[in-house]
């Protein structure tokens, strides 16, 4: 798109941005997804700091915040003890999304500073951008492959699409629930679980996890911590390995696993307990399969396709007393069970 050389003139776009301040405060109940550990904001707004752009941002963030979203807006949320550069770097690590409010003035001024800090941060793959066009202008090459919101027209034509991108595809947490999933595992599998938690809590997925090594309170008994985690989580992911079955499974889960929603995931060869017969299990031993996608679908409660090549019944292996080995019988991503 071409930059409008008369961007200071009163246009329909600038009038629309000024009229945005007249948007009434919404009475809609909070629908913002929960923030994962380490994230303080749902979105950081990067924009030109003068009107009409500033008025547009104030109106939009006002509506988002009354819906429960936490927005970072400069200069309101600046840390006075830090430079602008350090403020931006700090916020980029604490927000789920970056809303870039595109106008001619923004491209000429603020964008270059944000682009420089993003590049220096070196974590581009962890950042989620929502470019919003509020007037005709050149879209930076950095953002040209992103889907952008065209907000140059009336609010009713673009708000729903913008709101959906802010929500992401994250299942809501009901009252009294703090996590989407609690990972039940043995200590020797901590690194494997830590890597999966990082992928799930990435802004692209935004799944809130309970991870014992990080989230259990020092000084509390293990039994109390497990009970609390189960109570405050929508689902329990059982990370199944030989050590887990010999220790944590017998201590905390064997006699009660049918009392809660579980997702069993097999990460090493082992004989499954008979109680897991005919329960769908995710087989994560083969890195070449799409087991992570299946895990994500299970967490979000999407229906699992029975004829998916990642799903297999565990019962045949249990009855034949076969230890799962990908070389002998490559089970794509699942086995058949549901968890407590």
C-alpha positions in Angstrom: 0.0 0.0 0.0 1.2 3.6 -0.7 1.7 6.0 2.1 -0.8 8.8 2.0 1.3 12.1 1.7 -1.6 14.1 3.2 -1.8 12.0 6.3 -2.2 15.2 8.5 -5.5 16.1 6.7 -8.8 15.2 8.3 -9.8 11.9 6.6 -12.5 9.3 7.2 -9.9 7.1 8.8 -8.8 9.7 11.3 -12.4 10.6 12.1 -13.1 7.0 12.7 -10.1 6.8 15.1 -11.3 9.9 17.0 -14.9 8.6 17.1 -13.4 5.4 18.7 -13.2 7.3 22.0 -17.0 7.4 22.0 -17.2 3.6 22.2 -19.1 2.8 25.4 -17.5 0.7 28.1 -18.5 -2.9 27.5 -20.7 -4.8 29.9 -19.4 -8.2 28.7 -18.1 -10.5 31.3 -14.4 -11.3 31.3 -13.5 -13.6 28.5 -9.7 -13.2 28.6 -7.7 -16.4 28.6 -5.5 -17.0 31.7 -1.9 -15.9 31.6 0.7 -18.6 31.9 3.5 -18.4 34.4 6.1 -15.7 33.5 3.6 -13.6 31.5 2.2 -10.4 32.8 0.3 -9.1 29.8 -2.0 -10.5 27.1 -0.7 -7.8 24.7 1.8 -5.1 24.3 0.6 -2.2 22.0 3.3 -0.6 19.9 1.9 2.6 18.3 2.6 6.2 17.4 2.3 8.2 20.6 0.3 11.1 19.3 -3.3 11.5 18.2 -5.3 10.2 16.5 -3.4 7.0 16.9 -3.1 7.3 20.7 -6.9 7.9 21.0 -7.5 4.8 19.0 -5.3 2.7 21.3 -6.8 4.1 24.4 -10.3 3.2 23.2 -9.4 -0.3 22.1 -7.4 -1.1 25.3 -10.2 0.3 27.4 -12.6 -2.2 25.9 -10.1 -5.1 26.1 -9.3 -4.3 29.8 -13.0 -4.3 30.7 -13.2 -7.8 29.2 -10.4 -8.9 31.5 -7.4 -8.6 29.2 -4.1 -7.1 30.6 -2.6 -4.6 28.1 0.8 -3.0 28.2 0.6 0.6 26.9 3.4 3.1 27.0 3.9 5.6 28.6 1.3 4.3 31.2 3.2 1.1 31.9 6.7 2.3 31.5 9.2 1.4 34.2 10.6 4.8 35.1 13.9 3.3 36.2 14.7 1.8 32.8 15.6 3.2 29.4 13.0 2.9 26.6 15.2 0.1 25.0 15.2 -1.9 28.2 11.5 -1.3 28.8 10.7 -2.7 25.4 13.0 -5.8 25.8 11.5 -6.5 29.2 7.9 -6.2 27.9 8.6 -8.4 24.9 9.4 -11.3 27.3 6.3 -10.7 29.5 3.6 -10.4 26.9 1.7 -13.0 24.9 1.2 -10.9 21.8 2.5 -7.7 20.2 -0.2 -5.5 18.6 1.5 -3.2 16.1 -0.8 -0.3 15.3 0.2 0.6 11.7 -0.1 4.2 10.4 2.2 6.4 8.3 3.5 8.2 11.4 4.2 4.9 13.2 6.2 3.5 10.3 8.3 6.6 10.1 8.9 6.8 13.9 8.3 4.0 16.4 8.5 0.9 14.2 12.3 1.1 13.7 12.9 1.1 17.4 10.6 -1.9 18.0 12.2 -3.8 15.1 15.7 -3.2 16.4 14.8 -4.5 19.9 13.0 -7.5 18.5 16.1 -8.5 16.4 18.5 -7.9 19.3 16.3 -10.0 21.6 16.9 -13.0 19.3 13.6 -14.8 20.2 11.5 -14.1 17.1 10.0 -17.6 17.1 8.5 -17.0 20.6 6.7 -13.7 19.6 3.2 -13.5 18.3 2.3 -10.4 16.2 -1.1 -8.9 15.5 -0.6 -6.1 12.9 -3.6 -3.7 12.8 -3.8 -1.3 9.9 -5.6 2.0 11.0 -4.8 4.0 7.9 -3.4 3.2 4.4 0.4 2.9 4.6 3.3 0.8 3.7 3.4 -2.5 5.7 7.0 -3.2 6.9 8.7 -6.1 5.2 9.1 -7.6 8.6 5.3 -7.9 9.0 4.2 -8.5 5.4 3.8 -12.3 5.9 1.6 -11.9 8.9 -2.2 -11.8 8.7 -3.2 -8.2 9.6 -6.4 -6.6 10.8 -7.8 -3.9 8.5 -9.2 -1.4 11.0 -9.6 1.5 8.5 -13.3 1.0 8.5 -16.1 1.0 11.1 -15.5 -1.1 14.2 -18.1 -3.7 13.5 -16.3 -4.8 10.4 -13.0 -5.7 12.1 -13.5 -6.0 15.9 -14.6 -9.7 15.9 -11.5 -10.8 14.0 -9.2 -8.7 16.2 -10.9 -10.1 19.4 -10.5 -13.7 18.2 -6.8 -13.2 17.6 -6.5 -11.7 21.1 -8.3 -14.7 22.6 -6.3 -17.3 20.7 -7.5 -20.9 20.6 -7.2 -21.4 24.4 -9.8 -23.3 26.4 -11.2 -21.1 29.2 -10.5 -22.0 32.8 -13.7 -22.3 35.0 -13.9 -20.8 38.5 -11.5 -22.4 41.0 -9.3 -23.9 38.3 -5.8 -22.5 37.9 -4.2 -24.7 35.3 -5.3 -26.5 32.1 -3.0 -29.5 33.0 -1.0 -30.9 35.8 2.0 -33.0 34.8 2.4 -36.1 37.0 5.8 -37.6 36.5 8.9 -39.0 38.1 12.0 -36.9 38.9 14.1 -38.6 36.2 11.7 -37.3 33.5 11.8 -33.7 34.7 13.8 -32.4 31.7 11.4 -34.1 29.2 8.4 -32.5 31.0 10.1 -29.1 31.2 10.6 -29.1 27.4 6.9 -30.0 26.8 5.7 -27.4 29.3 7.7 -24.7 27.4 6.0 -25.7 24.1 2.6 -25.7 25.7 3.0 -22.3 27.4 4.4 -20.7 24.3 2.1 -17.8 23.3 1.0 -19.8 20.2 -0.6 -22.3 22.5 -1.0 -20.5 25.8 -1.8 -23.6 27.8 -1.3 -23.0 31.6 0.6 -25.9 33.1 1.3 -27.0 36.7 4.9 -28.3 36.7 6.0 -29.8 40.1 9.6 -28.7 39.9 8.5 -25.1 39.3 5.1 -24.8 40.9 5.0 -26.9 44.1 5.6 -24.9 47.2 8.7 -25.7 49.2 7.9 -27.1 52.6 4.5 -28.6 51.6 4.2 -32.4 51.6 4.2 -34.1 48.3 0.8 -35.7 48.9 -0.7 -32.2 49.7 0.9 -30.7 46.6 -0.4 -33.5 44.3 -3.9 -33.2 45.8 -3.9 -29.4 45.3 -2.6 -29.7 41.8 -5.2 -32.2 40.8 -8.0 -30.1 42.4 -6.9 -26.9 40.6 -6.3 -28.4 37.2 -8.7 -29.4 34.4 -6.7 -32.5 33.4 -3.8 -34.6 34.7 -1.1 -35.7 32.2 0.4 -39.0 33.4 4.0 -39.2 32.0 4.4 -42.9 31.9 7.8 -44.5 32.2 9.3 -47.5 34.1 10.3 -45.2 37.0 7.0 -43.5 37.2 5.1 -46.8 37.3 7.4 -48.1 40.1 7.1 -45.0 42.3 4.7 -42.0 41.8 2.0 -44.1 40.1 1.8 -46.5 43.1 2.0 -43.7 45.7 -0.4 -41.1 44.4 -2.4 -42.2 41.3 -3.1 -46.0 41.0 -6.1 -46.2 43.4 -7.7 -42.9 42.4 -6.9 -42.2 38.7 -10.5 -42.7 37.7 -11.5 -39.8 40.0 -10.2 -37.1 37.6 -9.6 -36.5 33.9 -6.3 -38.0 32.7 -4.3 -38.0 29.6 -1.7 -40.9 29.7 1.4 -40.3 27.6 4.1 -43.0 27.2 7.6 -41.8 26.9 9.6 -45.0 27.3 9.2 -48.8 26.9 7.2 -50.3 29.8 4.5 -52.7 30.7 1.3 -50.8 31.3 -0.8 -51.6 34.4 -3.9 -53.7 33.7 -6.1 -50.8 34.9 -5.0 -48.8 31.8 -6.3 -51.5 29.5 -8.5 -50.1 26.7 -7.6 -46.5 27.7 -6.3 -44.1 25.0 -2.6 -43.4 25.6 -0.4 -41.0 23.7 2.8 -42.7 22.5 5.6 -40.1 22.6 8.5 -42.5 22.2 8.9 -41.9 18.5 9.9 -38.3 17.7 8.9 -38.7 14.1 5.2 -38.8 14.9 2.7 -36.0 15.5 2.1 -36.9 19.2 2.4 -33.3 20.4 -0.5 -32.3 18.2 -2.5 -35.1 19.6 -1.6 -34.0 23.2 -2.7 -30.4 22.4 -6.0 -31.7 21.0 -6.6 -33.8 24.1 -5.9 -30.8 26.4 -8.3 -28.7 24.4 -10.9 -31.5 24.5 -11.1 -31.9 20.8 -12.6 -35.2 19.6 -9.9 -37.8 18.8 -10.4 -39.5 15.5 -10.6 -43.2 16.1 -9.0 -44.1 12.7 -6.2 -41.6 13.2 -2.9 -43.4 12.6 -1.6 -42.1 15.9 -4.3 -44.0 17.9 -3.9 -47.6 19.0 -5.6 -49.8 21.6 -3.3 -50.7 24.4 -5.3 -53.8 25.2 -3.7 -56.0 22.6 -0.2 -55.2 23.9 -1.1 -55.8 27.5 -2.8 -59.1 26.9 0.2 -60.3 24.9 2.6 -58.9 27.5 4.5 -57.0 24.9 6.8 -54.1 25.9 6.2 -51.2 23.5 9.1 -50.7 21.2 8.7 -48.4 18.1 10.9 -50.8 16.1 8.6 -53.7 16.7 5.3 -52.0 16.5 5.4 -48.3 15.6 2.4 -46.8 17.4 1.9 -43.4 16.0 0.9 -41.1 18.7 -1.8 -42.6 20.8 -2.8 -45.8 22.5 -6.5 -46.1 23.8 -7.3 -44.5 27.3 -8.6 -41.6 29.1 -7.3 -40.1 32.3 -8.4 -39.1 35.6 
